[in-house]
Amino acid sequence: MTTITPEDTAGADAPIKREPRLAWLWQLLRNPLGAFGLSLVALIVISAVGADFFSPYDYKALDVKNRLASPSWAHLLGTDNLGRDTFSRILHGGQIALYVALVSIGTSLVLGLALGMLAGYGPRWLDNLLLLIFDSVRAFPVIMFALAVITVVGPSLETIIGVVVMTTTPGYARIARNSTLSLKNNEFILAERSLGAGTIRIMVSHLLPNLIAPLLILCSMDIPVVITIEAGLSFLGLGVKPPTPSWGSILNDGYGFIRNTPWLVIAGGIPLILTTLGFTFLGESLRDVFDPKLKKDR
């Protein structure tokens, strides 16, 4: 007969150590690139949300006498060809950029998750049908597809958001499908199914938590891509309508008067560069935090 000593039960009675809920944040801040990216993202978000508070002038106010003025204490980034304060227009342009990026990426994430889980967990015919649709949409170049849709429907923020949703959803759905296929035959899924759990319960309670983390990291890297698409279409005159400011329209104004002053081009390009660096560094650091194996392999 085996006797159980106090030493054997000491480990069973010991409390289980759990990581703090914000442990990932501390890991992110310890990474210099992660802290830098998070700081840039926070700066961009705060400046866009508080644009009305931080703007020294009305972004629509005209001052023709001071048109194309160089940077000064009165106008930190100078003025455009109509005398409007460039700094105020940059801040309000950030609202447009973040609105388009967050709405389109958020919608694409929800649709991609739903369609990807249906393709991976559903019947084979549904998987083949959805894959055909995904591949057909992804076959079109994004810019060419956007130009075609905008030419037919007309330029507007809603059109840009719709184009981005249609072109980015298949990518998220593909990743969700592949992850679902690798998880659907795992033991915990089979155990839930044997206990009588329905398809919706399994997808929401067990598949979704395992799929969301990598897709959120991908979303953070796609945000600057969407912002660049919006800026590019606005640069071509196919985005927001004047006098609503956009980083792309500010670049377009600066390009027309680059021989007179380079400040408009510089002012329109800096936020695009900072946004791309911030979200890219943040996404890379989040990937290292949530999947340390990738960091070790590099």
C-alpha positions in Angstrom: 0.0 0.0 0.0 1.4 3.4 -1.0 1.6 6.1 1.7 1.2 9.7 0.9 3.5 12.0 2.7 3.0 15.7 3.5 5.6 16.5 1.0 3.5 14.9 -1.8 0.5 17.0 -1.0 2.4 20.3 -0.6 2.5 20.8 -4.4 -1.2 20.1 -4.8 -2.1 22.7 -2.1 0.1 25.3 -3.6 -1.7 28.1 -5.4 -1.4 28.1 -9.2 0.5 31.2 -10.4 -1.3 33.0 -13.2 0.2 35.7 -15.4 -1.3 39.2 -14.8 -3.9 40.3 -17.3 -1.7 43.1 -18.6 1.5 40.9 -18.8 1.5 41.3 -22.6 1.6 45.1 -22.3 4.6 45.0 -20.1 6.4 42.7 -22.5 5.4 45.1 -25.3 6.8 48.1 -23.5 10.1 46.3 -22.7 10.6 46.0 -26.4 12.1 49.3 -27.7 10.4 49.0 -31.1 7.1 48.0 -29.5 7.2 51.0 -27.1 8.1 53.3 -30.0 5.3 51.9 -32.2 2.8 52.2 -29.4 3.9 55.8 -28.7 3.4 56.7 -32.3 0.0 55.1 -32.5 -1.1 56.8 -29.3 0.1 60.2 -30.7 -1.7 59.7 -34.0 -5.0 58.6 -32.3 -4.9 61.4 -29.7 -4.2 64.0 -32.3 -7.0 62.8 -34.5 -9.6 62.4 -31.7 -8.7 65.8 -30.2 -8.3 67.6 -33.6 -11.0 70.2 -32.6 -9.1 70.9 -29.4 -5.6 71.0 -30.8 -6.3 72.9 -34.0 -5.3 76.5 -33.7 -7.6 77.5 -36.6 -10.7 76.3 -38.4 -9.5 74.0 -41.2 -11.9 75.7 -43.6 -11.0 79.3 -42.8 -9.5 81.1 -45.8 -6.7 83.7 -45.5 -5.7 84.5 -49.1 -3.2 87.2 -48.0 -1.1 84.6 -46.2 -1.3 81.9 -48.9 1.7 79.5 -49.2 3.2 80.9 -46.0 6.3 79.2 -44.6 6.1 77.6 -41.1 6.1 80.1 -38.3 4.7 80.4 -34.7 1.4 81.5 -36.1 1.2 78.6 -38.6 3.3 75.7 -37.5 3.3 73.9 -40.8 2.6 77.0 -43.0 -0.5 77.5 -45.1 -1.8 76.1 -48.4 -2.7 77.8 -51.6 -5.9 79.3 -50.1 -4.3 80.4 -46.9 -5.8 77.6 -44.8 -3.7 76.5 -41.8 -1.9 73.2 -42.8 -1.4 72.0 -39.2 -5.2 72.2 -38.5 -5.9 70.4 -41.8 -3.4 67.6 -41.0 -5.1 67.0 -37.6 -8.5 66.8 -39.1 -7.2 64.7 -42.0 -6.2 62.2 -39.3 -9.8 61.8 -38.4 -10.7 60.8 -41.9 -7.8 58.4 -42.2 -8.5 56.6 -38.9 -12.2 56.5 -39.6 -11.8 54.8 -43.0 -9.1 52.4 -41.6 -10.9 51.4 -38.4 -14.4 51.0 -40.0 -13.2 49.1 -43.0 -10.7 46.8 -41.1 -13.2 46.2 -38.4 -15.9 45.2 -40.9 -13.4 43.0 -42.8 -12.3 41.3 -39.6 -15.9 40.4 -38.6 -16.8 39.2 -42.1 -13.5 37.3 -42.6 -13.8 35.5 -39.3 -17.4 34.5 -40.0 -16.8 33.3 -43.6 -13.5 31.7 -42.7 -15.0 29.6 -39.9 -17.9 28.6 -42.1 -15.6 27.5 -44.8 -13.3 25.5 -42.5 -16.0 24.0 -40.3 -18.8 23.6 -42.8 -19.4 21.1 -45.5 -16.9 20.6 -48.4 -19.1 22.1 -51.0 -19.5 25.3 -49.0 -15.7 25.5 -48.5 -15.1 25.1 -52.3 -17.7 27.8 -53.1 -16.3 30.3 -50.6 -12.7 29.6 -51.7 -13.7 30.3 -55.3 -15.2 33.7 -54.3 -12.2 34.6 -52.2 -9.7 33.8 -55.0 -11.9 35.6 -57.6 -11.9 38.8 -55.5 -8.2 38.6 -54.7 -7.3 38.2 -58.3 -8.2 41.9 -59.0 -5.5 44.5 -58.1 -6.8 46.7 -55.3 -6.1 50.0 -57.0 -7.6 49.0 -60.3 -10.6 47.5 -58.6 -11.0 50.8 -56.6 -10.8 52.9 -59.7 -13.4 50.8 -61.5 -15.9 50.9 -58.6 -15.4 54.7 -57.9 -15.8 55.4 -61.6 -19.2 53.7 -61.6 -20.5 54.6 -58.1 -18.8 58.0 -57.6 -16.1 59.1 -55.1 -17.1 59.1 -51.4 -15.8 57.8 -48.1 -18.5 55.0 -48.1 -17.2 53.9 -51.6 -13.6 53.7 -50.3 -14.7 51.7 -47.2 -16.7 49.3 -49.4 -13.8 48.7 -51.7 -11.4 48.1 -48.8 -13.9 45.7 -47.2 -14.3 43.7 -50.4 -10.6 43.4 -51.1 -9.3 42.7 -47.5 -12.1 40.3 -46.3 -10.8 37.3 -48.4 -7.4 37.6 -46.8 -8.8 37.4 -43.3 -11.2 34.6 -44.3 -8.3 32.6 -45.8 -6.4 32.7 -42.5 -9.4 31.9 -40.4 -10.3 29.0 -42.7 -6.8 27.5 -42.5 -6.7 27.8 -38.7 -10.2 26.3 -38.4 -9.2 23.3 -40.4 -6.2 22.7 -38.1 -8.3 23.0 -35.0 -11.6 21.3 -35.9 -10.2 17.8 -35.3 -8.4 18.6 -32.0 -9.4 16.7 -28.9 -11.1 19.5 -27.1 -13.3 20.2 -30.2 -14.2 16.5 -30.5 -14.9 16.3 -26.8 -17.4 19.2 -27.1 -19.0 17.7 -30.1 -19.4 14.3 -28.2 -21.1 16.2 -25.3 -23.7 17.5 -27.7 -22.4 21.0 -28.3 -23.9 22.6 -31.4 -21.9 24.1 -34.3 -22.5 27.7 -33.3 -21.4 27.1 -29.7 -18.2 25.4 -30.9 -17.4 28.1 -33.4 -18.0 31.0 -31.0 -16.8 29.5 -27.7 -13.8 27.4 -28.9 -12.7 28.3 -32.4 -13.1 32.1 -32.2 -10.8 32.7 -29.2 -8.0 30.7 -30.9 -8.4 32.7 -34.2 -8.8 36.3 -33.0 -5.2 37.0 -31.8 -3.3 36.4 -35.1 -6.0 38.3 -37.0 -5.8 41.3 -34.7 -2.0 41.4 -35.3 -2.6 41.3 -39.0 -5.2 44.1 -38.7 -2.7 46.4 -37.0 -0.4 45.9 -40.0 -3.2 46.5 -42.5 -4.3 49.8 -41.0 -1.4 51.9 -42.6 -2.1 50.1 -45.9 -5.7 51.2 -45.8 -4.7 54.7 -44.8 -2.3 54.8 -47.8 -5.1 53.6 -50.1 -7.4 56.4 -48.9 -4.6 59.0 -49.3 -3.8 57.7 -52.8 -7.4 57.9 -53.9 -7.8 61.4 -52.4 -4.5 62.4 -54.1 -6.1 61.4 -57.4 -9.3 63.4 -56.5 -11.4 60.2 -56.0 -11.6 60.3 -52.2 -13.2 62.8 -49.9 -14.7 65.9 -51.4 -13.3 69.4 -50.7 -13.2 71.2 -48.3 -12.9 68.1 -46.1 -9.2 67.6 -45.5 -7.3 64.4 -46.3 -3.6 63.7 -46.2 -3.8 62.7 -49.8 -5.6 65.9 -50.9 -3.0 67.9 -48.9 -0.3 66.1 -50.8 -2.1 66.9 -54.1 -2.3 70.6 -53.2 1.4 70.6 -52.3 2.4 68.9 -55.5 0.8 71.6 -57.6 2.8 74.3 -55.7 6.0 72.4 -54.9 8.1 75.0 -56.8 6.7 77.8 -54.6 7.0 75.9 -51.2 7.8 72.3 -50.3 6.1 72.5 -46.9 2.7 71.2 -48.1 4.3 68.0 -49.5 6.4 67.5 -46.3 3.4 68.2 -44.1 1.2 65.7 -46.0 3.9 63.0 -46.1 5.0 63.1 -42.5 1.8 61.7 -41.0 1.7 58.9 -43.5 5.3 57.9 -42.7 4.7 58.1 -38.9 1.4 56.1 -39.2 3.1 53.4 -41.2 6.1 53.1 -38.9 3.9 53.1 -35.7 1.4 50.4 -36.7 4.1 48.3 -38.4 6.3 48.3 -35.3 3.3 47.7 -33.1 2.2 44.8 -35.1 5.6 43.2 -35.3 6.0 43.5 -31.5 2.6 42.1 -30.8 3.4 39.1 -33.0 6.6 38.5 -30.9 4.6 38.8 -27.6 1.8 36.5 -28.6 3.9 34.0 -30.6 7.4 33.9 -29.1 8.3 30.9 -31.3 8.5 33.3 -34.3 10.9 35.5 -32.5 13.2 32.6 -31.7 13.2 31.3 -35.3 14.3 34.6 -36.7 
